[in-house]
């Protein structure tokens, strides 16, 4: 009978890999909690309409990459990202009534049907933060700072932040019109995706990865429009204020006018954080402001900003972490005494194991040396005297102590 294998674009996270995942999750809880963020867990599937309205029906995610299925005549989709789901939860659970800011963080699997490659899977994991209720640039600065400090807590220190402002809907429309005018003579030379974006969402043209398109957008007359200060006075003031905060906080950043992000809901601030840990730049975080999304999904008008990071990419940058050894391995020819002592230790917070197959003493000690810090030996003499011999498996030092003192000694 043929073996059923894992599906293309998905991956088992094996026990040997779990230490780095636990590390990322523990640091997320530690860092984000310091900033007052609370963890939220949303369902992995939602109504398809949530992503069509939230992410945008002109995006590649909605048009090409979603896992959508019908059930009881309802269209459901495995979440391709989590901002829309968190916004839905924010609205549905009346979180707008909470005192602003409302800070939420999440972790979990996302699903996109795309070509699997290094660091990119069809089921992948993200960790992210969403902050609701603050329109001022202080929120933008704090969110960027939160992301930077999380990455530093993971040991990723060679970081650079790229910033841009997409402006508000009003000033962005003026920019879109000028951009379409200057690109129009080259329209037939663009890739099919860019030709579709030209009408539906011309800002997304700047996000194209096709070399021929990038060459066209590099032309002087097009760059003149891209590099122009098109945003209105209010949006420019917001962007300048943000830069002032980042300068004061010594955050290393640069302005990238080509940075538009791949989702339709962004306005004003957008940012990416790159890491140089592996010698070449890797984008490890993306985010921005989405002040109209809560209203577009049926909630009250609420400013918001957030970010997300791909955990597979973070894990690759961090590298392997050694799993912690079990503290105690109980060695005994009496399975009953071994299981009793092992449970006593576990009840007192000591990680402990014993040999389930009741091998000979020597074999048990061999196993202990591979998986534990200490061998706790219960021979006939120790059992009779209510004691145990503890062997430090790193130094080979041994000490016989009373059973009542064992927990304190191991701790």
C-alpha positions as CSV (number, residue, x, y, z in Angstrom):
1,X,0.0,0.0,0.0
2,X,1.4,3.4,-1.0
3,X,2.5,5.8,1.7
4,X,0.4,9.0,1.9
5,X,2.8,11.9,2.0
6,X,2.5,15.5,3.2
7,X,0.8,17.8,0.7
8,X,2.9,20.0,-1.6
9,X,3.5,23.4,0.0
10,X,2.9,22.1,3.5
11,X,5.5,20.9,6.0
12,X,5.6,18.9,9.3
13,X,7.3,20.8,12.1
14,X,9.2,18.1,13.8
15,X,10.1,17.8,17.5
16,X,13.7,18.7,16.8
17,X,12.5,22.0,15.2
18,X,10.1,22.9,18.0
19,X,12.6,24.7,20.3
20,X,12.9,27.6,17.8
21,X,9.1,27.8,17.4
22,X,8.6,27.9,21.1
23,X,11.3,30.6,21.4
24,X,9.5,32.7,18.8
25,X,6.2,32.3,20.5
26,X,7.5,32.9,24.0
27,X,9.3,36.1,22.9
28,X,6.2,37.3,21.1
29,X,4.2,37.0,24.3
30,X,7.0,38.6,26.3
31,X,7.6,41.6,24.1
32,X,4.1,42.4,23.0
33,X,2.7,42.1,26.5
34,X,5.2,44.8,27.6
35,X,3.5,47.1,25.1
36,X,0.0,46.2,26.5
37,X,-1.0,43.9,23.6
38,X,-3.4,41.0,24.4
39,X,-3.4,37.7,22.4
40,X,-6.4,36.9,20.2
41,X,-7.1,33.7,18.3
42,X,-9.5,33.8,15.4
43,X,-10.8,30.9,13.3
44,X,-8.7,29.6,10.4
45,X,-11.6,29.9,8.0
46,X,-14.0,32.9,7.5
47,X,-16.7,34.0,5.1
48,X,-15.1,34.5,1.7
49,X,-16.6,38.0,1.5
50,X,-14.5,39.1,4.5
51,X,-11.3,38.8,2.4
52,X,-12.9,40.0,-0.8
53,X,-14.0,43.2,0.9
54,X,-11.1,43.4,3.4
55,X,-8.0,42.4,1.5
56,X,-9.3,43.7,-1.8
57,X,-10.6,42.0,-5.0
58,X,-7.8,43.5,-7.1
59,X,-5.1,41.7,-5.1
60,X,-3.3,38.5,-6.1
61,X,-4.3,37.0,-2.8
62,X,-8.0,37.2,-3.6
63,X,-7.8,36.6,-7.3
64,X,-5.3,33.7,-7.4
65,X,-4.2,32.4,-4.0
66,X,-7.2,31.8,-1.7
67,X,-8.3,28.3,-0.6
68,X,-12.1,28.7,-1.0
69,X,-14.7,26.0,-0.6
70,X,-18.5,25.7,-0.5
71,X,-20.3,24.2,2.4
72,X,-24.1,24.3,2.8
73,X,-24.3,26.8,0.0
74,X,-21.9,29.2,1.8
75,X,-18.6,30.3,0.5
76,X,-15.8,29.8,3.0
77,X,-12.1,30.6,2.8
78,X,-9.0,29.5,4.8
79,X,-7.5,32.7,6.0
80,X,-4.7,34.0,3.7
81,X,-3.8,36.7,6.3
82,X,-5.1,37.6,9.7
83,X,-5.7,41.4,9.7
84,X,-9.2,41.0,8.2
85,X,-10.1,38.3,10.7
86,X,-8.9,40.4,13.7
87,X,-10.9,43.4,12.4
88,X,-14.0,41.2,12.1
89,X,-13.5,40.0,15.7
90,X,-12.9,43.6,16.8
91,X,-16.2,44.7,15.3
92,X,-18.3,41.7,16.2
93,X,-17.2,41.7,19.8
94,X,-17.8,45.4,20.4
95,X,-14.1,46.1,21.1
96,X,-14.6,49.7,19.9
97,X,-16.3,50.3,23.3
98,X,-13.0,49.6,25.0
99,X,-10.7,52.4,25.9
100,X,-8.3,53.2,23.0
101,X,-5.8,52.0,22.0
102,X,-6.9,48.4,21.7
103,X,-3.8,46.3,21.1
104,X,-4.1,42.7,19.9
105,X,-1.5,40.2,18.8
106,X,-1.8,36.8,17.2
107,X,0.1,33.8,15.9
108,X,-1.0,30.9,13.7
109,X,-1.3,29.3,10.3
110,X,-2.3,31.1,7.1
111,X,-3.0,29.6,3.7
112,X,-2.2,30.8,0.1
113,X,-2.1,28.7,-3.0
114,X,1.2,29.8,-4.5
115,X,4.4,28.3,-5.9
116,X,6.3,26.7,-2.9
117,X,9.8,27.9,-2.5
118,X,12.4,28.4,0.2
119,X,10.7,30.2,3.1
120,X,7.3,30.2,1.4
121,X,4.7,27.5,1.8
122,X,1.0,27.1,1.0
123,X,0.4,26.7,4.7
124,X,2.6,29.1,6.6
125,X,2.6,30.8,9.9
126,X,2.5,34.5,10.9
127,X,2.9,36.4,14.1
128,X,1.4,39.9,14.1
129,X,0.0,42.9,16.0
130,X,-2.9,45.2,15.3
131,X,-3.5,48.5,17.1
132,X,-7.0,50.2,17.0
133,X,-8.2,53.6,17.9
134,X,-5.3,56.0,17.5
135,X,-4.9,58.2,14.4
136,X,-1.8,60.0,15.5
137,X,1.7,59.1,14.4
138,X,2.6,58.0,17.9
139,X,0.8,54.7,17.2
140,X,2.8,54.3,13.9
141,X,6.1,54.8,15.8
142,X,5.1,52.4,18.6
143,X,4.1,49.7,16.3
144,X,7.3,49.9,14.3
145,X,9.3,50.0,17.6
146,X,7.3,46.9,18.8
147,X,8.3,45.0,15.6
148,X,11.9,46.1,15.8
149,X,12.2,45.1,19.5
150,X,10.6,41.7,18.8
151,X,13.1,41.0,16.1
152,X,16.0,42.1,18.4
153,X,14.6,39.8,21.1
154,X,14.9,37.0,18.6
155,X,18.6,37.9,18.1
156,X,18.2,39.6,14.7
157,X,20.1,42.9,15.2
158,X,21.2,44.0,11.8
159,X,17.8,45.5,10.8
160,X,16.7,48.3,8.5
161,X,13.3,49.8,8.2
162,X,11.9,51.1,4.9
163,X,9.0,53.6,5.0
164,X,6.6,55.2,2.7
165,X,3.3,57.2,2.9
166,X,0.5,56.3,0.5
167,X,-1.4,59.3,1.6
168,X,-5.2,59.5,2.1
169,X,-7.8,58.4,-0.5
170,X,-8.1,62.0,-1.8
171,X,-4.4,62.8,-2.4
172,X,-3.8,59.2,-3.6
173,X,-6.4,59.6,-6.4
174,X,-4.4,62.6,-7.8
175,X,-1.2,60.5,-7.8
176,X,-3.0,57.5,-9.4
177,X,-4.2,59.7,-12.3
178,X,-0.7,61.2,-12.9
179,X,0.8,57.7,-12.7
180,X,-1.6,56.3,-15.3
181,X,-1.0,59.2,-17.7
182,X,2.8,58.7,-17.7
183,X,2.6,54.8,-17.9
184,X,-0.1,54.7,-20.6
185,X,2.3,54.9,-23.6
186,X,4.0,51.7,-22.3
187,X,0.8,49.8,-21.4
188,X,1.1,47.2,-24.2
189,X,4.6,46.3,-23.0
190,X,3.5,45.5,-19.4
191,X,2.9,42.0,-18.1
192,X,-0.8,40.8,-18.1
193,X,-1.0,41.4,-14.3
194,X,0.1,45.0,-14.6
195,X,-2.3,45.6,-17.5
196,X,-5.1,44.5,-15.2
197,X,-3.8,46.5,-12.3
198,X,-3.5,49.6,-14.5
199,X,-7.3,50.0,-14.4
200,X,-8.2,48.5,-11.1
201,X,-5.4,49.6,-8.8
202,X,-2.5,51.4,-10.4
203,X,-0.5,51.7,-7.2
204,X,0.0,47.9,-7.3
205,X,2.0,48.5,-10.5
206,X,4.9,49.5,-8.4
207,X,4.9,46.2,-6.6
208,X,5.5,44.2,-9.8
209,X,8.5,41.8,-9.7
210,X,8.7,41.2,-13.5
211,X,12.0,42.6,-14.7
212,X,10.6,44.0,-18.0
213,X,8.0,46.0,-16.0
214,X,10.6,47.2,-13.5
215,X,12.7,48.5,-16.3
216,X,9.7,50.5,-17.6
217,X,8.9,51.9,-14.2
218,X,12.6,53.0,-13.9
219,X,12.2,55.4,-16.9
220,X,13.0,59.0,-15.8
221,X,9.5,60.4,-16.6
222,X,7.8,57.6,-14.6
223,X,10.3,58.0,-11.7
224,X,9.6,61.7,-11.6
225,X,6.0,61.0,-10.7
226,X,6.9,58.1,-8.3
227,X,9.4,60.2,-6.4
228,X,7.2,63.3,-6.3
229,X,5.8,64.5,-3.0
230,X,2.2,63.9,-4.0
231,X,0.6,63.6,-0.5
232,X,-1.5,66.4,0.9
233,X,-0.4,68.7,3.7
234,X,-2.1,66.7,6.5
235,X,-0.7,63.4,5.3
236,X,2.8,65.0,5.0
237,X,2.5,66.4,8.5
238,X,1.7,62.9,9.8
239,X,4.6,61.3,7.9
240,X,7.1,64.0,9.1
241,X,5.9,63.5,12.7
242,X,6.5,59.8,12.4
243,X,10.0,60.4,11.1
244,X,10.7,62.7,14.0
245,X,9.7,60.0,16.5
246,X,11.9,57.4,14.7
247,X,14.9,59.8,14.7
248,X,14.5,60.4,18.4
249,X,14.3,56.6,19.1
250,X,17.4,56.0,16.9
251,X,15.5,53.7,14.6
252,X,17.5,53.1,11.4
253,X,15.1,53.8,8.5
254,X,15.0,55.0,4.9
255,X,12.3,56.3,2.6
256,X,11.3,53.9,-0.3
257,X,8.8,55.5,-2.7
258,X,8.3,52.1,-4.4
259,X,7.0,50.6,-1.2
260,X,3.2,50.1,-1.6
261,X,2.6,46.7,0.1
262,X,0.4,44.0,-1.6
263,X,-2.9,44.7,0.1
264,X,-5.6,47.2,-0.9
265,X,-6.5,48.4,2.6
266,X,-3.3,50.4,3.4
267,X,-3.3,54.2,3.7
268,X,-0.7,56.7,4.9
269,X,2.2,54.8,6.6
270,X,3.5,51.5,5.1
271,X,6.7,49.9,6.2
272,X,8.9,46.8,5.8
273,X,11.7,45.7,8.0
274,X,14.7,43.8,6.5
275,X,17.3,41.7,8.2
276,X,20.8,41.2,7.0
277,X,21.5,38.3,9.3
278,X,22.3,35.8,6.5
279,X,24.4,38.2,4.5
280,X,21.7,39.3,2.1
281,X,18.7,41.4,2.8
282,X,15.5,39.5,3.8
283,X,12.2,41.2,4.3
284,X,11.0,39.8,7.6
285,X,8.1,42.2,8.5
286,X,5.5,44.2,6.6
287,X,2.8,46.5,7.9
288,X,1.1,49.8,7.7
289,X,-1.9,51.9,8.5
290,X,-5.5,50.9,7.4
291,X,-7.8,53.6,8.7
292,X,-10.8,52.7,6.6
293,X,-10.8,48.9,7.0
294,X,-13.0,48.8,10.1
295,X,-15.6,51.0,8.5
296,X,-15.4,49.0,5.2
297,X,-16.2,45.8,7.1
298,X,-19.2,47.2,8.8
299,X,-17.8,48.7,12.0
300,X,-17.5,52.3,13.3
301,X,-14.9,54.6,11.8
302,X,-11.7,53.5,13.6
303,X,-8.1,54.2,12.7
304,X,-5.8,51.2,12.9
305,X,-2.2,50.1,12.2
306,X,-0.4,46.7,12.3
307,X,2.2,44.4,11.0
308,X,2.8,40.7,10.3
309,X,5.9,38.5,10.1
310,X,6.4,35.1,8.5
311,X,7.5,32.7,11.1
312,X,9.2,30.2,8.7
313,X,11.4,33.0,7.5
314,X,12.2,34.1,11.0
315,X,13.0,30.5,12.0
316,X,15.5,30.2,9.1
317,X,17.2,33.4,10.2
318,X,17.4,32.4,13.8
319,X,18.8,28.9,13.1
320,X,18.4,25.8,15.2
321,X,18.1,25.9,18.9
322,X,19.0,23.0,21.1
323,X,16.1,21.3,22.9
324,X,16.3,21.4,26.7
325,X,17.3,18.1,28.3
326,X,15.1,16.3,30.8
327,X,16.3,17.2,34.3
328,X,16.1,13.7,35.8
329,X,16.1,10.1,34.4
330,X,15.1,7.6,37.1
331,X,17.2,4.4,36.9
332,X,15.9,1.4,38.8
333,X,15.3,-2.4,38.5
334,X,11.9,-1.8,40.1
335,X,9.4,-0.3,37.6
336,X,6.9,0.4,40.3
337,X,9.4,2.5,42.4
338,X,10.7,4.2,39.2
339,X,7.2,5.3,38.1
340,X,6.3,6.5,41.6
341,X,9.4,8.6,41.9
342,X,9.1,10.0,38.4
343,X,5.5,11.1,39.1
344,X,6.6,12.7,42.4
345,X,9.3,14.7,40.6
346,X,6.9,15.8,37.8
347,X,4.3,16.9,40.4
348,X,6.9,19.2,41.9
349,X,7.8,20.7,38.5
350,X,10.8,18.6,37.6
351,X,10.9,17.2,34.1
352,X,11.5,13.5,34.6
353,X,11.5,10.2,32.7
354,X,12.2,6.5,33.4
355,X,12.7,3.4,31.3
356,X,9.4,2.0,30.2
357,X,10.9,-1.3,29.0
358,X,12.8,-2.1,32.3
359,X,16.1,-2.6,30.6
360,X,19.2,-3.5,32.6
361,X,20.9,-0.9,34.8
362,X,23.7,-0.2,32.3
363,X,21.3,0.3,29.4
364,X,19.2,2.6,31.5
365,X,22.3,4.7,32.4
366,X,23.2,4.9,28.7
367,X,19.8,6.2,27.9
368,X,19.9,8.7,30.8
369,X,23.3,10.1,29.5
370,X,21.7,11.0,26.2
371,X,18.5,12.6,27.3
372,X,18.9,14.0,30.9
373,X,21.1,16.2,33.1
374,X,20.9,13.8,36.1
375,X,20.5,10.1,36.6
376,X,18.5,9.4,39.8
377,X,19.5,5.9,40.8
378,X,17.1,3.7,42.9
379,X,18.9,0.5,43.8
380,X,17.7,-1.9,46.5
381,X,19.8,-0.2,49.2
382,X,18.5,3.3,48.2
383,X,14.8,2.1,48.2
384,X,15.3,0.4,51.7
385,X,16.9,3.6,53.1
386,X,14.5,6.1,51.6
387,X,17.3,7.7,49.6
388,X,18.5,8.1,46.0
389,X,21.9,8.4,44.4
390,X,22.0,11.4,42.0
391,X,24.6,11.3,39.2
392,X,25.5,14.5,37.4
393,X,25.8,13.2,33.8
394,X,28.0,16.1,32.7
395,X,30.6,15.8,35.5
396,X,30.0,12.1,36.6
397,X,29.8,13.3,40.2
398,X,27.5,11.3,42.5
399,X,25.8,12.1,45.7
400,X,23.4,10.0,47.8
401,X,20.6,12.1,49.4
402,X,17.3,11.6,51.2
403,X,14.2,11.3,49.0
404,X,12.7,14.2,50.8
405,X,15.6,16.5,49.7
406,X,15.7,15.3,46.1
407,X,13.4,18.0,44.6
408,X,15.3,20.8,46.2
409,X,18.7,19.3,45.1
410,X,17.6,18.9,41.5
411,X,16.1,22.4,41.3
